[in-house]
Amino acid sequence: MNLSTHGAEAAAGASAEPWDRTGCEALIAELQVLRESMLEHEARLAPQLAGVDPAYRASAANLAHYLALRRYDLRRVQERLAGIGLSSLGRAETHVLANLDQVLGILHRIVGRDWASRRQEEPAGLGQGGRLLARHTEALLGAAPAERSARIMVTLPSEAAQDDTLVAALVAAGMDIARINCAHDDAAAWEAMARRVRHHARRCGRPVRVLMDLGGPKLRTGALRPGPAVAHLRPERDALGRCLQPARLGLRAAGDAGEVPGAALTLAVERDWLEALDAGDRVELVDTRGRRRRLRVAERRSAGVLLECRRSLWLGETTEVLRTGDTRGARLQALPREPGALLLHRGMRLTLQPEREAHPADPEAALPAIGCTLPQALAQVRKGDRVWFDDGHLGGVVRRSGTRKVEVEITHARDGGQKLGADKGINLPDTLLDLPALTAQDLADLPAVAAHADLVGLSFTQCAADVQALRTALAALPGPSPALMLKVETRRGFEALPEILLAAMAGPAAGVMIARGDLAVECGFERLAEVQEEILWACEAAHLPVVWATQVLEGLAKTGQPSRAEITDAAMAGRAECVMLNKGPYVVEAIRTLDDILRRMQAHQEKKRPLLRALKAWA
């Protein structure tokens, strides 16, 4: 809505000189209309506002005012306000009505009109909104560390259930909240992780809270029949093709476990055949391509023997090894199987059906097929709906829909085709899915989660009813209920954000996680920056803390080397109350780096407000 319909056109031709009375009078008229619309919107939302917790009454009213404010296109009004040196309303999220009243009061004085304080109508004063946000953040996430207001959340790997050294390092590096993904492992492992986190937090003398994320109704591709059991070994060569290190194959006795040290791959053979081998013996085989290869027994160890070959070789289930000069050989066992995958090209069609095994090379199948872990979602898909797979790497459009299966034409894939495997995410951004946020598995997990978590994460939050269902389920359990972390990761959840925030404020402590991975696929990668900004603004108006999640410093956590874009993203993440890192071999280094970035940037920026710290670089 453009506010010019309420008088901006009349002022467009007025002098742009500062303190111009005509221009100021026009601004007063427009801002008064804006103020009245805020109060009207608050009145319309009265039933919802009455249901919030008393601690959030002021915050809920402020959110109502902010939603009304953002119904208007205020860009021309902002330019005119800035032109006379007044607040342009651009940083008013925490105290919307109070900021507007401050501007109106100054404009009244400029034109010589009386202005009476209206503080009784303002839910949050000029400084009160920020204090409310800080109070709600501390209630949810705990006290902030010194010199850093943004907390650091870290997703724990499965190893954290047994590895005390890892958990101690995470806590010491600066982890403020430990995230446990309940889509993996089991209740015993979650309890062990939480216990270790609390133990090492006490030893470090700093609080660390535990968030347990419920799995939720995640749509994923079903199982695929695995590919052939085959292995490829090759020597290491220099730029001229000369062998620097031979291919190394380990052989152990069938029934034994473990790997032969130094081998790139360890396979099993019959025990008595293996025991007859000695160092220096020669072994022959014909590989899967029909090529004869000769290997040398380089070492004999307690775990088995180490064979070396100076040429590449492909090994399969029918490959037999034979000691040179002998007539009796041994069949290779325990070969790894390639994960099943469909190779899909643009223009191909794919059948999505209830989860069952399917095979890309099945001659009886008219189309390649793959299962869906939530088949009830298929009945809600309509012709023309988009479908994205594997975090948006592969996409298509539904050409035929039915109650049991749908037919998807692949429209987005790499040149030369792209593989789609099992257990990959499925996103349906155009489909209005009627799926409960709490699955049967979530309800079964909830007692263990409530017993050990400070916060419980609700995946795929789509509407107020999802929030209410989780609160009801938690209230039925003994003991105090954990706080809520509502994950916004679908387009429907983003579009329902105001009602989700009001439902969140019905209880004592809640926050929002911007799950940028699924959200980018659902809303479009090109819209992600815009969407995450709007979530930040709305949550700030509601005085609710936000977690900035997905792929923060991911390159650093996984490889030890961050990209330049990752550093910038981490710096911008400081506008949220918490930043989440995912697991990886270098996650401790990622925590330290993020801690340093957040401390530095805090001196320059708070939310959208730049802070004019003295710049020493150009002194």
C-alpha positions as CSV (number, residue, x, y, z in Angstrom):
1,M,0.0,0.0,0.0
2,N,1.4,3.4,-0.9
3,L,0.8,6.1,1.7
4,S,0.7,8.8,-1.0
5,T,-3.0,8.2,-1.3
6,H,-3.3,9.9,2.1
7,G,-1.7,13.2,1.2
8,A,1.8,12.6,-0.2
9,E,0.8,13.9,-3.6
10,A,-0.3,17.2,-2.1
11,A,3.2,17.6,-0.6
12,A,5.1,16.4,-3.7
13,G,5.3,19.9,-5.2
14,A,6.1,21.6,-1.9
15,S,9.5,23.0,-1.2
16,A,12.1,20.5,-0.1
17,E,13.8,23.1,2.1
18,P,14.3,22.0,5.7
19,W,11.7,23.2,8.1
20,D,9.2,23.9,5.3
21,R,5.9,24.3,7.1
22,T,3.7,23.0,4.3
23,G,5.9,19.9,3.9
24,C,5.9,19.3,7.7
25,E,2.1,19.7,7.9
26,A,1.7,17.1,5.1
27,L,4.0,14.7,6.9
28,I,2.0,15.1,10.1
29,A,-1.2,14.2,8.2
30,E,0.3,11.1,6.6
31,L,1.9,9.9,9.8
32,Q,-1.3,10.4,11.7
33,V,-3.1,8.1,9.3
34,L,-0.3,5.6,9.7
35,R,-0.6,5.8,13.5
36,E,-4.4,5.3,13.4
37,S,-3.9,2.2,11.2
38,M,-1.5,0.7,13.8
39,L,-4.1,1.1,16.6
40,E,-6.8,-0.3,14.3
41,H,-4.7,-3.3,13.5
42,E,-4.0,-3.9,17.2
43,A,-7.7,-3.8,17.9
44,R,-8.4,-6.3,15.1
45,L,-5.9,-8.7,16.6
46,A,-7.3,-8.3,20.1
47,P,-8.4,-12.0,20.4
48,Q,-5.0,-13.3,19.5
49,L,-3.2,-10.7,21.6
50,A,-5.3,-11.7,24.6
51,G,-3.9,-15.3,24.4
52,V,-0.3,-14.4,24.8
53,D,1.7,-14.8,28.0
54,P,1.6,-11.6,30.2
55,A,5.4,-11.3,29.7
56,Y,4.8,-10.9,26.0
57,R,1.7,-8.5,26.0
58,A,3.8,-5.4,25.1
59,S,5.7,-7.4,22.5
60,A,2.6,-8.7,20.8
61,A,1.1,-5.3,20.5
62,N,4.4,-3.9,19.1
63,L,4.3,-6.7,16.5
64,A,0.8,-5.7,15.5
65,H,2.0,-2.1,15.1
66,Y,4.9,-3.3,13.0
67,L,2.8,-5.4,10.7
68,A,0.5,-2.4,10.1
69,L,3.5,-0.2,9.4
70,R,4.9,-2.6,6.8
71,R,1.6,-2.6,4.8
72,Y,2.6,0.8,3.4
73,D,5.3,1.9,1.0
74,L,7.0,4.5,3.1
75,R,10.1,5.2,0.9
76,R,9.1,8.7,-0.1
77,V,8.0,9.5,3.4
78,Q,11.4,8.3,4.7
79,E,13.3,10.5,2.2
80,R,11.3,13.6,3.3
81,L,11.8,12.8,7.0
82,A,15.6,12.4,6.5
83,G,15.6,15.6,4.6
84,I,14.7,17.6,7.7
85,G,16.9,15.5,10.0
86,L,14.3,13.3,11.6
87,S,14.2,9.5,12.1
88,S,13.1,7.8,8.9
89,L,11.3,5.0,10.9
90,G,13.8,2.6,9.4
91,R,15.1,1.2,12.7
92,A,11.9,1.2,14.8
93,E,11.3,-2.5,15.0
94,T,11.5,-2.8,18.8
95,H,9.4,0.3,19.5
96,V,7.3,1.1,16.5
97,L,4.6,3.4,17.9
98,A,7.0,5.2,20.3
99,N,9.3,6.0,17.4
100,L,6.4,7.3,15.3
101,D,5.2,9.4,18.2
102,Q,8.6,10.9,18.7
103,V,8.7,12.0,15.1
104,L,5.1,13.4,15.3
105,G,6.0,15.3,18.4
106,I,9.0,16.9,16.8
107,L,7.0,17.8,13.7
108,H,4.3,19.4,15.8
109,R,6.9,21.6,17.5
110,I,8.4,22.6,14.2
111,V,5.1,23.9,12.9
112,G,4.2,25.4,16.3
113,R,1.4,23.0,17.3
114,D,0.8,21.5,20.7
115,W,1.7,17.9,21.3
116,A,0.7,15.8,24.3
117,S,2.5,12.7,25.3
118,R,0.8,9.5,24.2
119,R,3.0,7.0,26.2
120,Q,-0.1,5.3,27.6
121,E,-0.8,4.0,24.1
122,E,2.8,2.9,23.4
123,P,3.4,-0.8,24.4
124,A,7.2,-0.3,24.2
125,G,9.1,2.9,24.8
126,L,12.2,4.1,23.1
127,G,14.5,2.0,25.2
128,Q,12.1,-0.6,26.6
129,G,11.8,-2.6,23.4
130,G,15.5,-3.4,23.3
131,R,15.4,-4.4,27.0
132,L,12.5,-6.7,26.3
133,L,14.3,-8.5,23.5
134,A,17.4,-8.9,25.7
135,R,15.3,-10.3,28.6
136,H,13.5,-12.8,26.3
137,T,16.8,-13.8,24.7
138,E,18.4,-14.5,28.1
139,A,15.4,-16.5,29.2
140,L,15.7,-18.7,26.1
141,L,19.4,-19.0,25.4
142,G,21.0,-18.1,28.7
143,A,23.3,-15.3,29.6
144,A,25.6,-14.0,26.8
145,P,29.3,-14.3,27.2
146,A,31.5,-11.2,27.8
147,E,32.0,-9.0,24.7
148,R,29.7,-11.1,22.5
149,S,25.9,-10.8,22.6
150,A,25.3,-13.4,19.8
151,R,25.4,-16.9,21.2
152,I,27.0,-19.8,19.3
153,M,25.1,-23.0,18.7
154,V,26.8,-26.1,17.5
155,T,25.3,-29.3,16.1
156,L,26.8,-32.3,17.8
157,P,28.0,-35.3,15.8
158,S,27.1,-38.8,16.9
159,E,30.6,-39.2,18.4
160,A,29.7,-36.7,21.1
161,A,27.8,-39.4,22.9
162,Q,31.2,-41.2,23.7
163,D,33.9,-38.6,23.0
164,D,34.6,-36.5,26.1
165,T,37.6,-34.8,24.5
166,L,35.5,-33.5,21.6
167,V,32.7,-32.2,23.9
168,A,35.3,-30.5,26.2
169,A,36.9,-28.8,23.2
170,L,33.6,-27.5,21.9
171,V,32.7,-26.0,25.3
172,A,36.1,-24.5,25.8
173,A,36.1,-23.0,22.3
174,G,32.9,-21.0,23.0
175,M,29.8,-23.2,22.3
176,D,26.8,-21.7,24.1
177,I,24.1,-24.0,23.0
178,A,24.6,-27.7,22.0
179,R,22.2,-28.8,19.3
180,I,21.2,-32.5,19.1
181,N,19.4,-33.6,16.0
182,C,16.9,-36.2,17.0
183,A,16.5,-37.4,13.4
184,H,19.7,-39.3,14.1
185,D,20.9,-41.7,16.8
186,D,18.5,-42.7,19.7
187,A,17.4,-41.6,23.1
188,A,20.3,-43.2,24.9
189,A,22.8,-41.3,22.7
190,W,20.9,-38.0,23.2
191,E,21.0,-38.4,26.9
192,A,24.8,-39.2,26.8
193,M,25.4,-36.1,24.7
194,A,23.4,-33.9,27.0
195,R,25.2,-35.3,30.1
196,R,28.6,-34.7,28.7
197,V,27.8,-31.2,27.6
198,R,26.5,-30.3,31.1
199,H,29.5,-32.0,32.8
200,H,32.1,-30.0,30.7
201,A,30.1,-26.8,31.0
202,R,30.3,-27.1,34.8
203,R,34.0,-27.8,34.6
204,C,34.5,-24.6,32.5
205,G,32.3,-22.6,34.8
206,R,30.1,-21.4,32.0
207,P,26.5,-22.1,31.1
208,V,25.8,-24.2,28.0
209,R,22.2,-25.1,27.1
210,V,21.0,-28.1,25.2
211,L,18.6,-27.9,22.2
212,M,17.0,-31.2,20.9
213,D,15.5,-30.9,17.5
214,L,12.6,-33.2,16.7
215,G,12.8,-34.9,13.3
216,G,9.5,-33.7,12.0
217,P,7.7,-34.7,8.8
218,K,10.8,-34.6,6.6
219,L,10.1,-35.7,3.0
220,R,13.0,-37.8,1.7
221,T,13.6,-40.1,-1.2
222,G,13.2,-43.8,-0.3
223,A,15.5,-46.8,-0.6
224,L,17.1,-47.8,-3.9
225,R,18.5,-51.2,-4.7
226,P,22.3,-50.9,-4.2
227,G,24.6,-51.0,-7.2
228,P,27.1,-53.7,-8.0
229,A,29.7,-54.8,-5.5
230,V,32.8,-53.5,-7.2
231,A,36.1,-51.8,-6.2
232,H,38.6,-49.8,-8.2
233,L,42.3,-49.6,-7.1
234,R,45.0,-47.7,-8.9
235,P,48.6,-46.7,-8.3
236,E,49.7,-43.2,-7.6
237,R,51.6,-41.7,-10.6
238,D,53.6,-38.6,-11.4
239,A,52.9,-36.1,-14.2
240,L,54.8,-38.4,-16.6
241,G,52.8,-41.4,-15.7
242,R,55.5,-43.1,-13.7
243,C,54.4,-45.2,-10.7
244,L,55.2,-43.4,-7.4
245,Q,53.2,-45.8,-5.1
246,P,51.6,-49.1,-6.2
247,A,47.9,-49.8,-5.6
248,R,47.6,-51.6,-2.2
249,L,45.0,-54.3,-1.4
250,G,44.6,-55.9,2.0
251,L,43.3,-59.4,2.5
252,R,42.0,-60.7,5.8
253,A,40.4,-64.0,6.8
254,A,36.7,-64.4,6.3
255,G,34.9,-63.8,9.5
256,D,37.5,-61.4,10.9
257,A,37.0,-57.7,11.3
258,G,39.4,-54.8,10.9
259,E,41.6,-53.3,8.2
260,V,45.0,-54.2,7.1
261,P,47.3,-51.2,7.8
262,G,48.5,-49.4,4.7
263,A,45.8,-50.9,2.4
264,A,43.5,-48.6,0.5
265,L,40.9,-51.4,0.6
266,T,40.6,-54.6,2.7
267,L,38.7,-57.6,1.5
268,A,38.1,-61.1,2.9
269,V,39.2,-64.5,1.6
270,E,39.1,-68.1,2.9
271,R,41.3,-68.4,6.0
272,D,43.2,-71.5,5.0
273,W,44.1,-70.0,1.6
274,L,45.3,-66.8,3.2
275,E,47.4,-68.6,5.8
276,A,49.5,-70.2,3.0
277,L,50.7,-66.8,1.7
278,D,54.1,-65.5,2.6
279,A,55.8,-62.2,2.0
280,G,57.3,-62.1,-1.6
281,D,54.7,-64.5,-3.0
282,R,53.0,-63.6,-6.3
283,V,49.2,-63.5,-6.7
284,E,47.4,-63.4,-10.0
285,L,43.8,-62.4,-10.9
286,V,41.7,-61.5,-13.9
287,D,39.8,-58.2,-13.1
288,T,36.2,-57.3,-14.1
289,R,37.4,-56.0,-17.5
290,G,39.1,-59.3,-18.3
291,R,42.6,-57.9,-17.8
292,R,45.2,-60.1,-16.1
293,R,46.9,-58.6,-13.1
294,R,49.9,-59.8,-11.0
295,L,50.2,-58.6,-7.3
296,R,53.1,-59.1,-4.9
297,V,52.7,-59.9,-1.2
298,A,54.5,-56.9,0.3
299,E,53.9,-57.7,4.0
300,R,52.3,-60.3,6.3
301,R,50.7,-58.8,9.4
302,S,48.5,-60.0,12.2
303,A,45.4,-58.6,10.5
304,G,46.2,-60.2,7.2
305,V,48.5,-59.6,4.1
306,L,49.2,-56.5,2.1
307,L,49.3,-56.9,-1.7
308,E,50.8,-54.4,-4.1
309,C,50.1,-53.9,-7.8
310,R,51.7,-51.3,-10.2
311,R,48.7,-51.3,-12.5
312,S,45.1,-50.3,-12.0
313,L,42.5,-53.1,-11.3
314,W,38.8,-53.5,-11.0
315,L,37.6,-56.1,-8.5
316,G,34.1,-57.7,-8.4
317,E,32.1,-60.5,-6.7
318,T,33.3,-63.0,-9.3
319,T,37.0,-62.1,-9.0
320,E,39.2,-65.0,-7.9
321,V,42.8,-64.6,-6.7
322,L,45.4,-67.4,-7.3
323,R,48.9,-67.8,-5.9
324,T,51.3,-68.2,-8.9
325,G,52.0,-71.8,-9.4
326,D,48.9,-73.1,-7.5
327,T,45.8,-74.5,-8.9
328,R,43.5,-73.6,-6.0
329,G,42.3,-70.0,-5.8
330,A,40.0,-68.0,-3.4
331,R,37.0,-65.8,-4.2
332,L,37.1,-62.2,-3.0
333,Q,34.5,-61.4,-0.3
334,A,33.0,-58.3,1.5
335,L,33.3,-56.0,-1.5
336,P,31.6,-52.6,-0.9
337,R,28.5,-52.0,-2.9
338,E,27.9,-48.7,-4.7
339,P,24.9,-46.8,-3.3
340,G,21.9,-47.0,-5.5
341,A,21.2,-43.9,-7.6
342,L,19.1,-42.8,-10.6
343,L,20.9,-40.9,-13.4
344,L,18.4,-38.3,-14.5
345,H,18.6,-35.9,-17.4
346,R,16.6,-32.8,-18.3
347,G,13.4,-33.9,-20.1
348,M,13.3,-37.3,-18.5
349,R,10.3,-38.3,-16.4
350,L,10.5,-39.8,-12.9
351,T,7.8,-41.6,-10.9
352,L,7.5,-40.6,-7.2
353,Q,5.6,-43.3,-5.3
354,P,5.1,-44.7,-1.8
355,E,8.5,-45.9,-0.5
356,R,9.7,-49.2,-1.9
357,E,12.7,-50.5,-3.6
358,A,13.1,-49.3,-7.2
359,H,16.0,-49.8,-9.6
360,P,17.1,-47.5,-12.3
361,A,17.9,-50.4,-14.7
362,D,14.6,-52.3,-14.1
363,P,13.5,-53.3,-17.7
364,E,9.9,-53.8,-16.5
365,A,9.6,-50.2,-15.4
366,A,8.2,-47.8,-18.0
367,L,9.8,-44.9,-16.0
368,P,12.6,-44.7,-13.4
369,A,10.9,-44.6,-10.0
370,I,11.9,-43.7,-6.4
371,G,10.0,-43.9,-3.2
372,C,8.8,-41.0,-0.9
373,T,9.1,-41.5,2.9
374,L,5.7,-39.6,3.4
375,P,3.4,-41.1,0.8
376,Q,0.4,-39.1,2.2
377,A,2.1,-36.0,0.7
378,L,1.8,-37.4,-2.8
379,A,-2.0,-37.2,-2.7
380,Q,-1.8,-33.5,-2.1
381,V,0.5,-32.7,-5.1
382,R,-1.1,-31.2,-8.1
383,K,-0.2,-31.0,-11.8
384,G,2.2,-28.1,-12.4
385,D,3.6,-28.1,-8.9
386,R,7.4,-27.8,-8.7
387,V,9.4,-30.6,-7.0
388,W,13.0,-30.1,-5.8
389,F,15.4,-32.9,-4.7
390,D,18.6,-33.0,-2.7
391,D,18.6,-29.4,-1.4
392,G,17.6,-27.9,-4.7
393,H,20.4,-29.5,-6.8
394,L,17.8,-31.3,-9.0
395,G,14.3,-30.2,-9.8
396,G,11.3,-30.8,-11.9
397,V,7.6,-30.2,-12.5
398,V,4.7,-32.5,-11.9
399,R,3.1,-33.6,-15.2
400,R,0.7,-36.2,-13.8
401,S,-0.7,-36.5,-10.3
402,G,-2.7,-39.1,-8.5
403,T,-3.6,-40.4,-5.0
404,R,-0.8,-43.0,-5.1
405,K,2.0,-41.6,-7.2
406,V,3.0,-38.6,-9.3
407,E,5.0,-38.2,-12.5
408,V,7.7,-35.5,-12.5
409,E,9.5,-34.1,-15.6
410,I,13.1,-33.2,-14.8
411,T,13.7,-29.6,-15.7
412,H,16.8,-28.7,-13.6
413,A,19.9,-31.0,-13.8
414,R,23.5,-30.7,-14.8
415,D,24.6,-31.2,-18.4
416,G,25.2,-34.8,-18.9
417,G,22.7,-35.9,-16.2
418,Q,22.7,-35.9,-12.4
419,K,22.4,-38.7,-9.9
420,L,19.6,-38.9,-7.3
421,G,20.2,-41.3,-4.4
422,A,18.2,-42.5,-1.4
423,D,17.5,-40.4,1.7
424,K,17.7,-37.1,-0.2
425,G,15.4,-34.2,0.7
426,I,12.2,-33.5,-1.3
427,N,10.7,-30.0,-1.3
428,L,7.3,-29.2,-2.7
429,P,7.2,-25.3,-2.6
430,D,3.9,-25.0,-4.5
431,T,2.0,-27.7,-2.6
432,L,-0.1,-26.8,0.4
433,L,0.8,-29.8,2.5
434,D,-1.5,-30.7,5.3
435,L,0.9,-32.6,7.5
436,P,1.2,-32.3,11.2
437,A,4.5,-30.8,12.4
438,L,4.6,-33.5,15.2
439,T,4.9,-37.0,13.7
440,A,4.2,-40.3,15.6
441,Q,8.0,-40.7,16.0
442,D,8.3,-37.2,17.4
443,L,5.6,-37.9,20.0
444,A,7.4,-41.1,21.0
445,D,10.7,-39.2,21.3
446,L,9.2,-36.3,23.3
447,P,9.4,-37.8,26.8
448,A,13.2,-38.4,26.4
449,V,13.6,-34.9,24.9
450,A,11.7,-33.1,27.6
451,A,13.6,-34.9,30.3
452,H,17.1,-33.8,29.1
453,A,16.7,-30.7,26.9
454,D,16.5,-27.0,27.8
455,L,14.9,-26.3,24.4
456,V,13.0,-28.4,22.0
457,G,13.1,-27.6,18.3
458,L,9.9,-28.0,16.2
459,S,10.9,-28.8,12.6
460,F,8.9,-27.6,9.7
461,T,6.7,-25.2,11.7
462,Q,3.9,-24.1,9.3
463,C,1.1,-22.5,11.4
464,A,0.0,-21.6,14.9
465,A,-1.7,-25.0,15.3
466,D,1.7,-26.7,15.1
467,V,3.0,-24.5,18.0
468,Q,-0.1,-25.2,20.0
469,A,0.2,-29.0,19.4
470,L,3.7,-29.0,20.7
471,R,2.8,-27.0,23.8
472,T,-0.1,-29.3,24.6
473,A,2.1,-32.4,24.2
474,L,4.8,-31.0,26.5
475,A,2.2,-29.9,29.1
476,A,1.0,-33.6,29.3
477,L,4.5,-34.7,30.4
478,P,5.8,-34.6,34.0
479,G,8.1,-31.8,35.1
480,P,8.7,-28.3,33.6
481,S,8.4,-28.0,29.9
482,P,11.5,-27.0,27.8
483,A,11.4,-23.7,25.9
484,L,10.5,-23.8,22.2
485,M,12.7,-23.2,19.1
486,L,10.4,-22.9,16.1
487,K,12.2,-23.7,12.8
488,V,10.9,-21.8,9.8
489,E,12.0,-23.8,6.7
490,T,9.0,-23.8,4.3
491,R,7.3,-21.1,2.3
492,R,4.1,-21.8,4.1
493,G,5.8,-21.3,7.5
494,F,7.3,-18.0,6.3
495,E,4.0,-16.7,5.0
496,A,2.3,-17.7,8.4
497,L,5.1,-16.1,10.5
498,P,2.9,-13.5,12.3
499,E,0.5,-16.1,13.5
500,I,3.4,-18.4,14.5
501,L,5.0,-15.6,16.5
502,L,1.8,-14.9,18.3
503,A,1.4,-18.6,19.1
504,A,5.0,-18.7,20.3
505,M,4.3,-15.8,22.8
506,A,1.5,-17.9,24.4
507,G,4.2,-19.5,26.6
508,P,7.1,-18.3,28.7
509,A,10.1,-18.7,26.4
510,A,10.4,-19.2,22.6
511,G,12.6,-18.3,19.6
512,V,12.8,-18.8,15.9
513,M,15.4,-20.6,13.8
514,I,15.9,-19.4,10.2
515,A,16.6,-22.8,8.6
516,R,18.1,-21.3,5.4
517,G,18.7,-24.6,3.6
518,D,15.2,-25.7,3.1
519,L,13.9,-22.1,3.1
520,A,16.1,-21.3,0.1
521,V,14.7,-24.2,-1.9
522,E,11.2,-23.4,-0.9
523,C,11.2,-19.7,-1.5
524,G,13.9,-19.6,-4.2
525,F,17.6,-19.0,-3.7
526,E,17.3,-15.5,-5.2
527,R,14.8,-14.6,-2.5
528,L,16.7,-16.0,0.5
529,A,18.4,-12.8,1.5
530,E,15.1,-10.9,1.4
531,V,13.2,-13.6,3.3
532,Q,15.8,-13.9,6.1
533,E,15.8,-10.1,6.5
534,E,12.0,-10.0,6.8
535,I,12.1,-12.8,9.4
536,L,14.7,-10.9,11.4
537,W,12.6,-7.7,11.3
538,A,9.4,-9.4,12.4
539,C,11.0,-11.3,15.2
540,E,12.8,-8.1,16.4
541,A,9.4,-6.4,16.5
542,A,8.0,-9.3,18.5
543,H,11.1,-9.2,20.8
544,L,11.8,-12.8,20.1
545,P,15.4,-14.1,19.6
546,V,16.5,-15.6,16.3
547,V,19.0,-18.3,15.3
548,W,20.8,-17.8,12.0
549,A,21.3,-21.3,10.8
550,T,22.6,-23.5,7.9
551,Q,26.0,-23.4,6.2
552,V,27.6,-20.8,8.4
553,L,31.4,-21.3,8.0
554,E,30.6,-24.7,6.5
555,G,33.8,-24.8,4.4
556,L,35.9,-24.1,7.5
557,A,34.1,-26.7,9.6
558,K,34.4,-29.4,6.9
559,T,37.8,-28.7,5.2
560,G,39.6,-26.3,7.6
561,Q,39.5,-23.5,4.9
562,P,36.7,-20.9,4.8
563,S,35.7,-19.0,1.7
564,R,35.6,-15.2,1.6
565,A,31.8,-15.3,1.2
566,E,31.5,-17.4,4.4
567,I,33.4,-14.8,6.4
568,T,31.0,-12.1,5.2
569,D,28.0,-14.3,5.9
570,A,29.3,-15.0,9.4
571,A,29.8,-11.2,10.0
572,M,26.2,-10.5,8.9
573,A,24.9,-13.3,11.2
574,G,25.8,-11.2,14.2
575,R,22.4,-9.4,13.8
576,A,20.7,-12.5,15.1
577,E,20.8,-13.5,18.7
578,C,22.4,-16.8,18.0
579,V,24.4,-18.3,15.1
580,M,24.5,-22.0,14.4
581,L,27.4,-24.1,13.2
582,N,27.1,-27.6,11.7
583,K,29.3,-30.5,12.6
584,G,32.6,-31.1,10.8
585,P,36.2,-32.2,11.5
586,Y,37.3,-28.6,12.0
587,V,34.3,-27.4,14.0
588,V,36.4,-26.3,17.0
589,E,38.4,-24.0,14.7
590,A,35.1,-22.8,13.2
591,I,33.8,-21.9,16.7
592,R,36.9,-19.9,17.5
593,T,36.7,-18.1,14.2
594,L,33.1,-17.3,14.6
595,D,33.6,-16.1,18.1
596,D,36.3,-13.7,16.9
597,I,34.2,-12.4,14.0
598,L,31.2,-11.8,16.2
599,R,33.2,-9.9,18.8
600,R,34.7,-7.7,16.2
601,M,31.5,-6.9,14.4
602,Q,29.6,-6.2,17.6
603,A,31.6,-3.0,17.9
604,H,30.4,-1.9,14.5
605,Q,26.8,-3.0,14.2
606,E,23.7,-3.8,16.2
607,K,20.8,-5.3,14.3
608,K,20.2,-2.8,11.4
609,R,21.8,0.1,13.3
610,P,25.4,0.9,12.4
611,L,27.5,2.0,15.4
612,L,30.0,4.8,14.8
613,R,33.0,3.3,16.6
614,A,36.2,5.2,16.2
615,L,38.0,3.8,13.1
616,K,41.7,3.3,13.9
617,A,42.7,2.0,10.4
618,W,42.9,5.5,9.0
619,A,44.0,7.4,12.1
